[in-house]
């Protein structure tokens, strides 16, 4: 039970920190962060599909 409280606090505090610093970042840095997030999603999707096929 306490681990769920800790996970919830980390998510909330992390989102506030990201919202605070997002406006201060350069446009190129924002684009790199967004591209890396979509890259991780794509890699995860490919791994998931390959595990389902095999």
C-alpha positions in Angstrom: 0.0 0.0 0.0 2.7 2.6 0.8 4.4 2.0 -2.5 1.3 3.2 -4.3 1.3 6.4 -2.3 5.0 6.9 -3.2 4.4 6.2 -6.9 1.5 8.7 -6.9 3.5 11.4 -5.2 6.4 10.8 -7.6 4.0 11.2 -10.6 2.4 14.3 -9.3 5.7 16.0 -8.2 7.3 15.0 -11.5 4.6 16.4 -13.6 4.7 19.7 -11.7 8.5 19.9 -12.2 8.1 19.1 -15.9 5.5 21.8 -16.3 7.7 24.3 -14.5 10.8 23.8 -16.6 9.0 23.0 -20.0 8.6 26.7 -20.8 12.2 27.5 -20.0 13.6 25.0 -22.5 14.8 25.8 -26.0 12.7 24.7 -29.0 15.4 22.3 -30.2 15.5 20.7 -26.7 11.7 20.3 -26.6 11.8 18.7 -30.1 14.5 16.2 -29.0 12.6 15.3 -25.9 9.3 14.7 -27.8 11.2 12.7 -30.5 12.8 10.5 -27.9 9.5 9.8 -26.2 7.9 8.8 -29.5 11.0 6.7 -30.3 10.7 4.8 -27.0 7.0 4.2 -27.7 7.8 2.9 -31.2 10.6 0.6 -29.9 8.2 -0.7 -27.2 5.5 -1.3 -29.8 7.9 -3.2 -32.1 9.1 -5.3 -29.2 5.5 -6.0 -28.1 4.5 -7.1 -31.6 7.6 -9.3 -32.0 6.9 -11.0 -28.7 3.3 -11.6 -29.7 4.3 -13.1 -33.1 6.9 -15.5 -31.7 
